[in-house]
Amino acid sequence: MRRRRAAVAAGFCASFLLGSVLNVLFAPGSEPPRPGQSPGPSPDPGPGRRGGRGELARQIRARYEEVQRYSRGGPGPGAGRPERRRLMDLAPGGPGLQRPRPPRARPLPDGAPGWPPAPGPGSPGPGSSGPGPRLGCAALRNVSGAQYVGSGYTKAVYRVRLPGGVAVALKAVDFSGHDLGSCVREFGARRGCYRLAAHKLLKEMVLLERLRHPNVLQLYGYCYQDSEDIPDTLTTITELGAPVEMIQLLQTSWEDRFRFVLVDGELKVTDLDDARVEETPCTDSADCTLEFPARNFTLPCSAQGWCEAMNEKRNLYNAYRFFFTYLLPHSAPPSLRPLLDSIVNATGELTWGVDETLAQLEKVLHLYRSGQYLQNSTEGGRAEYQHLPGSTIPQEDYRCWPSYHHGSCLLSVFNLAEAVDICESHAQCQAFVVTNQTTWTGRQLVFFKTGWSHVVPDPSKTTYVRASG
């Protein structure tokens, strides 16, 4: 149970960190010119200032062996999606996909492994234990609406629409990117440098396959195809989504921010090519320093020569500085603020690990979901409300914050008493309409109104109007 809880919490926190720094859920194919960029071949590589082909081959082999380490061991920890305690709802599975043919391996001189790497058990491609078939090169022959989305250190990202109409993301090594360009300047070997960069994309593909989870980007497939002067360039096909915007999250209700969802979907981890599973090796605690802009932390070095819980602590602190400080206490129910402040403070000081952080977040969720967070109110100060079943007020809206609807005041309540308390706290509220819609925690959505001059029948709603006098 402890391992399962730790895995869930670690993924929970990692999704906050990675999802904020990334543009969530998209990717490129073979590199078309970007907007404003003229097409044409890349400049000839220089002779290389230092290193050599042997050093390049060593780096390629190191990355290849890293991919092999991640792909060993059969099904990943998410296989089968066992029931787990988690703060988020499960998203439905993706569509079935076509399985590609096995890519052909090509040798590389100077001792580097062949390319493309032959997929093995537990890794993407034929022979994988993953569920369902996959998309392959055939799916990319007649795509439409190709749109450049963005790029990072290694990869470029594109949005395309498949022949069936489904929009997906394509990821590939950015031929104009920093990773490939700096390697070519150093080693003067464009094909070898491409393979070095592409192994990061392959590593991400392996991790996406093994970490099958509703809050991890879904891998649909991949394709090896020739591009420019390089044979067998790799393109991965994944889910398509939208970037995480902090302003957008701050404008949502506290309930949705506690779940950390986007407006139209789940928050997902997407950029895994630089992710690490192994802890950092060390000889003493001086090697185990976590450095952040505001402060540093020194962790113990274990007897086995690994920095203890370094990945866990890094994810927790980044979850604290990118998300917890802004999103957890902001507009939360007042009675939950002390507990939320303790979560923010403990993660900011790294006094808690993932187990304790998860337990405290689940405690907040339980108090909120059960209504135990509600403070006692004085019944004598409340106005009387007339009950009008099977009716609604279509107009007479006013805006409040945070609302589930930008043009009106739509909030969630635990019970009728909380709806009355909210209406009493808004000077312009003279009525409210209880709907039959619920949020992810089971709370009812309620419209708050400035009056009730036009009440109409609606069997799915109930109206409460303030009694005169």
DRENDO-269268 format. One record per residue (C-alpha): y, z, x. Coordinates in nm, 2 decimals, padded with zeros to 4 digits, m for minus. Example, Ala and Ser with C-alpha at 12.3 -4.5 7.8 and 13.67 -1.06 7.14 Angstrom:
BEGIN
v: m00.45 w: 00.78 u: 01.23
v: m00.11 w: 00.71 u: 01.37
END
This chain:
BEGIN
v: 00.00 w: 00.00 u: 00.00
v: 00.24 w: 00.08 u: 00.28
v: 00.19 w: m00.25 u: 00.45
v: 00.24 w: m00.43 u: 00.12
v: 00.56 w: m00.25 u: 00.04
v: 00.68 w: m00.31 u: 00.40
v: 00.61 w: m00.68 u: 00.36
v: 00.79 w: m00.70 u: 00.03
v: 01.09 w: m00.51 u: 00.15
v: 01.11 w: m00.71 u: 00.48
v: 01.10 w: m01.03 u: 00.29
v: 01.36 w: m00.89 u: 00.05
v: 01.60 w: m00.81 u: 00.32
v: 01.53 w: m01.12 u: 00.53
v: 01.60 w: m01.34 u: 00.22
v: 01.95 w: m01.18 u: 00.20
v: 02.02 w: m01.25 u: 00.57
v: 01.88 w: m01.59 u: 00.60
v: 01.99 w: m01.71 u: 00.26
v: 02.36 w: m01.61 u: 00.34
v: 02.38 w: m01.79 u: 00.67
v: 02.20 w: m02.10 u: 00.55
v: 02.27 w: m02.37 u: 00.30
v: 01.99 w: m02.28 u: 00.07
v: 01.72 w: m02.53 u: m00.01
v: 01.78 w: m02.88 u: 00.12
v: 01.69 w: m03.12 u: 00.40
v: 01.70 w: m03.48 u: 00.57
v: 01.49 w: m03.79 u: 00.62
v: 01.52 w: m04.04 u: 00.90
v: 01.88 w: m04.02 u: 01.00
v: 02.11 w: m04.26 u: 00.81
v: 02.47 w: m04.26 u: 00.93
v: 02.68 w: m03.97 u: 00.80
v: 02.99 w: m04.03 u: 00.59
v: 03.26 w: m04.17 u: 00.82
v: 03.01 w: m04.23 u: 01.10
v: 02.93 w: m04.59 u: 01.20
v: 02.56 w: m04.67 u: 01.23
v: 02.41 w: m04.77 u: 01.56
v: 02.18 w: m04.65 u: 01.84
v: 02.26 w: m04.34 u: 02.03
v: 02.41 w: m04.38 u: 02.38
v: 02.17 w: m04.42 u: 02.67
v: 02.07 w: m04.09 u: 02.81
v: 02.20 w: m03.98 u: 03.15
v: 01.98 w: m03.90 u: 03.45
v: 01.99 w: m03.53 u: 03.38
v: 02.18 w: m03.28 u: 03.59
v: 01.90 w: m03.02 u: 03.65
v: 01.54 w: m02.94 u: 03.57
v: 01.32 w: m03.24 u: 03.53
v: 01.04 w: m03.39 u: 03.33
v: 00.81 w: m03.11 u: 03.44
v: 01.04 w: m02.84 u: 03.30
v: 01.09 w: m03.03 u: 02.98
v: 00.71 w: m03.06 u: 02.94
v: 00.68 w: m02.68 u: 03.00
v: 00.93 w: m02.61 u: 02.72
v: 00.75 w: m02.85 u: 02.49
v: 00.42 w: m02.69 u: 02.56
v: 00.57 w: m02.34 u: 02.50
v: 00.70 w: m02.44 u: 02.16
v: 00.37 w: m02.62 u: 02.08
v: 00.18 w: m02.30 u: 02.16
v: 00.42 w: m02.10 u: 01.94
v: 00.34 w: m02.33 u: 01.65
v: m00.03 w: m02.29 u: 01.72
v: 00.01 w: m01.91 u: 01.71
v: 00.17 w: m01.92 u: 01.37
v: m00.08 w: m02.16 u: 01.23
v: m00.39 w: m01.96 u: 01.33
v: m00.58 w: m01.72 u: 01.11
v: m00.64 w: m01.91 u: 00.79
v: m00.44 w: m01.84 u: 00.48
v: m00.11 w: m01.68 u: 00.52
v: m00.01 w: m01.33 u: 00.39
v: 00.12 w: m01.49 u: 00.07
v: m00.20 w: m01.68 u: m00.02
v: m00.31 w: m01.61 u: m00.37
v: 00.01 w: m01.43 u: m00.46
v: m00.14 w: m01.09 u: m00.52
v: 00.04 w: m00.85 u: m00.76
v: 00.30 w: m00.65 u: m00.57
v: 00.58 w: m00.42 u: m00.65
v: 00.91 w: m00.61 u: m00.62
v: 01.26 w: m00.60 u: m00.74
v: 01.27 w: m00.97 u: m00.85
v: 01.10 w: m01.17 u: m01.12
v: 00.84 w: m01.42 u: m01.01
v: 00.95 w: m01.79 u: m01.03
v: 00.70 w: m02.04 u: m01.17
v: 00.50 w: m02.26 u: m00.92
v: 00.61 w: m02.60 u: m00.82
v: 00.47 w: m02.94 u: m00.93
v: 00.16 w: m03.10 u: m00.79
v: 00.21 w: m03.32 u: m00.49
v: 00.03 w: m03.60 u: m00.31
v: m00.16 w: m03.54 u: 00.02
v: m00.06 w: m03.76 u: 00.31
v: m00.29 w: m03.92 u: 00.56
v: m00.35 w: m03.75 u: 00.89
v: m00.09 w: m03.84 u: 01.15
v: m00.21 w: m04.01 u: 01.46
v: m00.17 w: m03.82 u: 01.79
v: 00.00 w: m03.98 u: 02.09
v: m00.02 w: m03.85 u: 02.44
v: 00.29 w: m03.73 u: 02.63
v: 00.30 w: m03.74 u: 03.01
v: 00.36 w: m03.45 u: 03.25
v: 00.12 w: m03.21 u: 03.08
v: 00.30 w: m03.18 u: 02.74
v: 00.08 w: m03.18 u: 02.43
v: 00.03 w: m03.50 u: 02.23
v: 00.26 w: m03.60 u: 01.94
v: 00.24 w: m03.57 u: 01.65
v: 00.04 w: m03.24 u: 01.67
v: m00.29 w: m03.26 u: 01.48
v: m00.27 w: m03.01 u: 01.19
v: m00.53 w: m02.73 u: 01.21
v: m00.67 w: m02.47 u: 00.96
v: m00.39 w: m02.28 u: 00.79
v: m00.12 w: m02.53 u: 00.90
v: 00.05 w: m02.80 u: 00.68
v: m00.14 w: m03.12 u: 00.64
v: m00.50 w: m03.23 u: 00.58
v: m00.74 w: m02.94 u: 00.62
v: m00.48 w: m02.69 u: 00.50
v: m00.60 w: m02.41 u: 00.27
v: m00.27 w: m02.44 u: 00.08
v: m00.28 w: m02.50 u: m00.30
v: m00.26 w: m02.85 u: m00.43
v: m00.20 w: m03.19 u: m00.28
v: 00.13 w: m03.29 u: m00.11
v: 00.39 w: m03.56 u: m00.10
v: 00.37 w: m03.80 u: 00.19
v: 00.55 w: m04.11 u: 00.33
v: 00.47 w: m04.31 u: 00.02
v: 00.70 w: m04.08 u: m00.18
v: 00.99 w: m04.17 u: 00.04
v: 00.97 w: m04.55 u: 00.02
v: 01.17 w: m04.59 u: m00.30
v: 01.40 w: m04.28 u: m00.30
v: 01.75 w: m04.32 u: m00.45
v: 02.08 w: m04.14 u: m00.43
v: 02.05 w: m04.04 u: m00.07
v: 02.33 w: m03.80 u: 00.01
v: 02.41 w: m03.63 u: 00.34
v: 02.44 w: m03.25 u: 00.28
v: 02.49 w: m03.09 u: 00.62
v: 02.35 w: m03.01 u: 00.95
v: 02.30 w: m02.72 u: 01.19
v: 02.21 w: m02.67 u: 01.55
v: 01.88 w: m02.87 u: 01.53
v: 01.84 w: m03.03 u: 01.18
v: 02.02 w: m03.25 u: 00.94
v: 01.98 w: m03.22 u: 00.56
v: 01.98 w: m03.48 u: 00.29
v: 01.94 w: m03.48 u: m00.09
v: 01.74 w: m03.77 u: m00.24
v: 01.58 w: m03.85 u: m00.58
v: 01.21 w: m03.94 u: m00.59
v: 01.09 w: m04.24 u: m00.80
v: 00.99 w: m03.99 u: m01.08
v: 01.35 w: m03.86 u: m01.10
v: 01.30 w: m03.53 u: m00.92
v: 01.56 w: m03.44 u: m00.66
v: 01.43 w: m03.30 u: m00.34
v: 01.56 w: m03.20 u: 00.01
v: 01.47 w: m03.38 u: 00.33
v: 01.49 w: m03.22 u: 00.67
v: 01.47 w: m03.39 u: 01.01
v: 01.60 w: m03.35 u: 01.36
v: 01.97 w: m03.43 u: 01.38
v: 01.99 w: m03.72 u: 01.63
v: 02.36 w: m03.64 u: 01.67
v: 02.31 w: m03.27 u: 01.68
v: 02.37 w: m03.01 u: 01.95
v: 02.00 w: m02.93 u: 02.02
v: 01.89 w: m03.29 u: 02.09
v: 02.22 w: m03.38 u: 02.27
v: 02.22 w: m03.09 u: 02.51
v: 01.85 w: m03.15 u: 02.60
v: 01.92 w: m03.52 u: 02.67
v: 02.22 w: m03.43 u: 02.89
v: 02.00 w: m03.19 u: 03.09
v: 01.67 w: m03.39 u: 03.12
v: 01.77 w: m03.75 u: 03.04
v: 01.45 w: m03.80 u: 02.84
v: 01.54 w: m03.87 u: 02.47
v: 01.18 w: m03.90 u: 02.34
v: 01.07 w: m03.58 u: 02.51
v: 01.38 w: m03.40 u: 02.39
v: 01.31 w: m03.52 u: 02.03
v: 00.96 w: m03.37 u: 02.05
v: 01.11 w: m03.04 u: 02.18
v: 01.34 w: m03.02 u: 01.89
v: 01.08 w: m03.14 u: 01.64
v: 00.85 w: m02.86 u: 01.73
v: 01.11 w: m02.62 u: 01.57
v: 01.09 w: m02.82 u: 01.25
v: 00.71 w: m02.81 u: 01.27
v: 00.72 w: m02.43 u: 01.32
v: 00.93 w: m02.40 u: 01.01
v: 00.69 w: m02.62 u: 00.82
v: 00.40 w: m02.39 u: 00.92
v: 00.58 w: m02.08 u: 00.82
v: 00.68 w: m02.22 u: 00.49
v: 00.32 w: m02.30 u: 00.43
v: 00.19 w: m01.96 u: 00.52
v: 00.47 w: m01.75 u: 00.36
v: 00.41 w: m01.89 u: 00.01
v: 00.62 w: m01.66 u: m00.21
v: 00.87 w: m01.71 u: m00.50
v: 01.15 w: m01.62 u: m00.27
v: 01.05 w: m01.85 u: 00.01
v: 01.14 w: m02.22 u: 00.01
v: 00.86 w: m02.44 u: m00.13
v: 00.73 w: m02.70 u: 00.10
v: 00.64 w: m03.02 u: m00.09
v: 00.51 w: m03.23 u: 00.20
v: 00.60 w: m03.42 u: 00.52
v: 00.60 w: m03.77 u: 00.67
v: 00.58 w: m03.91 u: 01.02
v: 00.76 w: m04.24 u: 01.06
v: 00.93 w: m04.44 u: 01.33
v: 01.31 w: m04.40 u: 01.35
v: 01.55 w: m04.58 u: 01.59
v: 01.36 w: m04.60 u: 01.93
v: 01.14 w: m04.29 u: 01.87
v: 00.80 w: m04.32 u: 01.71
v: 00.66 w: m04.07 u: 01.46
v: 00.98 w: m03.88 u: 01.38
v: 00.90 w: m03.59 u: 01.14
v: 01.06 w: m03.55 u: 00.80
v: 00.98 w: m03.25 u: 00.58
v: 01.01 w: m03.26 u: 00.20
v: 01.12 w: m02.93 u: 00.03
v: 01.28 w: m02.78 u: m00.27
v: 01.64 w: m02.86 u: m00.33
v: 01.89 w: m02.59 u: m00.41
v: 02.25 w: m02.48 u: m00.36
v: 02.43 w: m02.28 u: m00.09
v: 02.48 w: m01.91 u: m00.14
v: 02.85 w: m01.84 u: m00.21
v: 02.97 w: m01.48 u: m00.17
v: 03.26 w: m01.54 u: m00.41
v: 03.01 w: m01.67 u: m00.67
v: 02.79 w: m01.37 u: m00.63
v: 03.09 w: m01.13 u: m00.66
v: 03.18 w: m01.29 u: m00.99
v: 02.84 w: m01.23 u: m01.15
v: 02.74 w: m00.91 u: m01.33
v: 02.62 w: m00.62 u: m01.12
v: 02.28 w: m00.64 u: m01.28
v: 02.23 w: m01.00 u: m01.15
v: 02.38 w: m00.91 u: m00.81
v: 02.13 w: m00.62 u: m00.78
v: 01.86 w: m00.88 u: m00.84
v: 02.05 w: m01.12 u: m00.60
v: 01.99 w: m01.44 u: m00.79
v: 02.20 w: m01.75 u: m00.80
v: 02.34 w: m01.87 u: m01.13
v: 02.06 w: m02.13 u: m01.18
v: 01.78 w: m02.00 u: m00.97
v: 01.62 w: m01.75 u: m00.73
v: 01.77 w: m01.68 u: m00.39
v: 01.52 w: m01.82 u: m00.13
v: 01.46 w: m01.81 u: 00.24
v: 01.49 w: m02.16 u: 00.38
v: 01.57 w: m02.19 u: 00.75
v: 01.28 w: m02.06 u: 00.94
v: 01.27 w: m02.27 u: 01.26
v: 01.43 w: m01.98 u: 01.46
v: 01.24 w: m01.70 u: 01.28
v: 01.01 w: m01.47 u: 01.49
v: 00.71 w: m01.27 u: 01.39
v: 00.65 w: m01.10 u: 01.73
v: 00.86 w: m00.81 u: 01.84
v: 01.07 w: m00.84 u: 02.15
v: 00.89 w: m00.75 u: 02.48
v: 01.04 w: m00.47 u: 02.68
v: 01.00 w: m00.25 u: 02.99
v: 01.23 w: 00.03 u: 02.87
v: 01.47 w: 00.11 u: 02.58
v: 01.75 w: m00.08 u: 02.76
v: 01.57 w: m00.40 u: 02.67
v: 01.58 w: m00.31 u: 02.30
v: 01.95 w: m00.33 u: 02.22
v: 02.05 w: m00.48 u: 01.89
v: 02.40 w: m00.62 u: 01.93
v: 02.63 w: m00.68 u: 01.63
v: 03.01 w: m00.75 u: 01.62
v: 03.10 w: m00.40 u: 01.50
v: 02.84 w: m00.19 u: 01.69
v: 02.52 w: m00.18 u: 01.88
v: 02.19 w: 00.00 u: 01.84
v: 01.92 w: 00.09 u: 02.10
v: 01.56 w: 00.11 u: 01.98
v: 01.26 w: 00.27 u: 02.16
v: 01.03 w: 00.06 u: 02.38
v: 00.67 w: 00.13 u: 02.28
v: 00.39 w: 00.21 u: 02.53
v: 00.25 w: m00.14 u: 02.46
v: 00.58 w: m00.30 u: 02.58
v: 00.73 w: m00.40 u: 02.25
v: 01.07 w: m00.30 u: 02.10
v: 00.97 w: m00.09 u: 01.80
v: 01.06 w: m00.23 u: 01.46
v: 01.33 w: m00.45 u: 01.61
v: 01.29 w: m00.74 u: 01.36
v: 01.28 w: m00.50 u: 01.07
v: 01.60 w: m00.32 u: 01.19
v: 01.78 w: m00.64 u: 01.26
v: 01.71 w: m00.77 u: 00.91
v: 01.81 w: m00.44 u: 00.75
v: 02.14 w: m00.42 u: 00.93
v: 02.22 w: m00.78 u: 00.85
v: 02.13 w: m00.72 u: 00.48
v: 02.37 w: m00.42 u: 00.50
v: 02.67 w: m00.61 u: 00.66
v: 02.63 w: m00.94 u: 00.47
v: 02.52 w: m00.81 u: 00.13
v: 02.48 w: m00.44 u: 00.06
v: 02.84 w: m00.34 u: 00.14
v: 02.99 w: m00.61 u: m00.08
v: 02.74 w: m00.65 u: m00.36
v: 02.56 w: m00.32 u: m00.43
v: 02.85 w: m00.07 u: m00.52
v: 03.09 w: m00.33 u: m00.65
v: 03.13 w: m00.28 u: m01.04
v: 02.81 w: m00.07 u: m01.05
v: 02.77 w: 00.19 u: m01.33
v: 02.96 w: 00.50 u: m01.20
v: 02.66 w: 00.73 u: m01.22
v: 02.47 w: 00.51 u: m00.98
v: 02.74 w: 00.49 u: m00.72
v: 02.63 w: 00.80 u: m00.52
v: 02.28 w: 00.66 u: m00.48
v: 02.40 w: 00.31 u: m00.40
v: 02.65 w: 00.46 u: m00.14
v: 02.36 w: 00.64 u: 00.02
v: 02.17 w: 00.31 u: 00.05
v: 02.47 w: 00.14 u: 00.20
v: 02.53 w: 00.42 u: 00.45
v: 02.16 w: 00.46 u: 00.55
v: 02.11 w: 00.09 u: 00.62
v: 02.45 w: 00.08 u: 00.80
v: 02.33 w: 00.35 u: 01.03
v: 01.97 w: 00.22 u: 01.05
v: 01.84 w: 00.57 u: 00.95
v: 01.60 w: 00.42 u: 00.70
v: 01.33 w: 00.16 u: 00.75
v: 01.21 w: m00.10 u: 00.49
v: 00.98 w: 00.14 u: 00.31
v: 01.25 w: 00.40 u: 00.24
v: 01.51 w: 00.13 u: 00.15
v: 01.27 w: m00.03 u: m00.09
v: 01.19 w: 00.31 u: m00.25
v: 01.55 w: 00.39 u: m00.30
v: 01.63 w: 00.04 u: m00.45
v: 01.34 w: 00.08 u: m00.69
v: 01.47 w: 00.42 u: m00.79
v: 01.81 w: 00.26 u: m00.88
v: 01.63 w: m00.01 u: m01.07
v: 01.42 w: 00.26 u: m01.26
v: 01.73 w: 00.46 u: m01.36
v: 01.91 w: 00.15 u: m01.47
v: 01.62 w: m00.01 u: m01.66
v: 01.52 w: 00.32 u: m01.84
v: 01.88 w: 00.41 u: m01.94
v: 01.87 w: 00.73 u: m01.75
v: 02.19 w: 00.63 u: m01.56
v: 02.39 w: 00.66 u: m01.88
v: 02.64 w: 00.95 u: m01.87
v: 02.66 w: 01.19 u: m02.17
v: 02.95 w: 01.08 u: m02.40
v: 03.13 w: 01.28 u: m02.66
v: 03.02 w: 01.17 u: m03.00
v: 03.33 w: 01.32 u: m03.18
v: 03.57 w: 01.08 u: m03.01
v: 03.40 w: 00.77 u: m03.13
v: 03.52 w: 00.55 u: m03.41
v: 03.29 w: 00.45 u: m03.70
v: 03.14 w: 00.10 u: m03.70
v: 03.02 w: m00.10 u: m04.00
v: 02.68 w: m00.26 u: m03.96
v: 02.66 w: m00.63 u: m04.07
v: 02.30 w: m00.76 u: m04.01
v: 02.23 w: m01.14 u: m03.99
v: 02.59 w: m01.23 u: m03.89
v: 02.82 w: m01.32 u: m03.60
v: 03.18 w: m01.37 u: m03.52
v: 03.21 w: m01.73 u: m03.37
v: 03.57 w: m01.68 u: m03.24
v: 03.81 w: m01.40 u: m03.16
v: 03.69 w: m01.37 u: m02.80
v: 03.86 w: m01.21 u: m02.51
v: 03.77 w: m01.21 u: m02.14
v: 03.64 w: m00.92 u: m01.95
v: 03.49 w: m00.86 u: m01.61
v: 03.21 w: m00.89 u: m01.51
v: 03.10 w: m01.11 u: m01.80
v: 02.79 w: m01.33 u: m01.83
v: 03.02 w: m01.59 u: m01.99
v: 03.36 w: m01.70 u: m01.84
v: 03.53 w: m01.77 u: m02.17
v: 03.43 w: m01.45 u: m02.35
v: 03.32 w: m01.09 u: m02.30
v: 02.94 w: m01.10 u: m02.28
v: 02.78 w: m00.79 u: m02.13
v: 02.44 w: m00.63 u: m02.13
v: 02.37 w: m00.29 u: m02.29
v: 02.08 w: m00.05 u: m02.28
v: 02.13 w: 00.06 u: m02.65
v: 02.37 w: 00.06 u: m02.94
v: 02.54 w: 00.38 u: m02.81
v: 02.63 w: 00.20 u: m02.48
v: 02.77 w: m00.09 u: m02.68
v: 03.00 w: 00.14 u: m02.87
v: 03.11 w: 00.31 u: m02.55
v: 03.20 w: m00.02 u: m02.40
v: 03.40 w: m00.13 u: m02.70
v: 03.58 w: 00.20 u: m02.71
v: 03.68 w: 00.15 u: m02.34
v: 03.83 w: m00.19 u: m02.41
v: 04.17 w: m00.17 u: m02.58
v: 04.14 w: m00.51 u: m02.74
v: 03.78 w: m00.46 u: m02.87
v: 03.76 w: m00.43 u: m03.25
v: 03.40 w: m00.55 u: m03.30
v: 03.09 w: m00.66 u: m03.12
v: 02.79 w: m00.88 u: m03.18
v: 02.44 w: m00.79 u: m03.07
v: 02.23 w: m01.09 u: m02.99
v: 01.85 w: m01.12 u: m02.96
v: 01.88 w: m01.23 u: m02.59
v: 01.78 w: m01.00 u: m02.31
v: 01.84 w: m00.99 u: m01.93
v: 01.58 w: m00.97 u: m01.66
v: 01.57 w: m00.59 u: m01.70
v: 01.52 w: m00.61 u: m02.08
v: 01.88 w: m00.52 u: m02.17
v: 02.04 w: m00.68 u: m02.47
v: 02.34 w: m00.92 u: m02.44
v: 02.64 w: m00.83 u: m02.66
v: 02.96 w: m01.02 u: m02.73
v: 03.27 w: m00.80 u: m02.76
v: 03.55 w: m00.93 u: m03.00
v: 03.91 w: m00.87 u: m03.08
v: 03.86 w: m00.88 u: m03.45
v: 03.64 w: m00.99 u: m03.74
v: 03.85 w: m01.22 u: m03.96
v: 03.58 w: m01.49 u: m03.97
v: 03.23 w: m01.36 u: m04.00
v: 02.95 w: m01.62 u: m04.05
v: 02.57 w: m01.59 u: m04.12
v: 02.34 w: m01.59 u: m03.82
v: 01.99 w: m01.45 u: m03.85
v: 01.95 w: m01.39 u: m03.48
v: 02.26 w: m01.16 u: m03.44
v: 02.40 w: m00.84 u: m03.58
v: 02.77 w: m00.76 u: m03.60
v: 02.94 w: m00.42 u: m03.58
v: 03.30 w: m00.39 u: m03.68
v: 03.53 w: m00.10 u: m03.63
v: 03.59 w: 00.09 u: m03.96
v: 03.95 w: 00.11 u: m04.07
v: 04.12 w: 00.45 u: m04.04
END
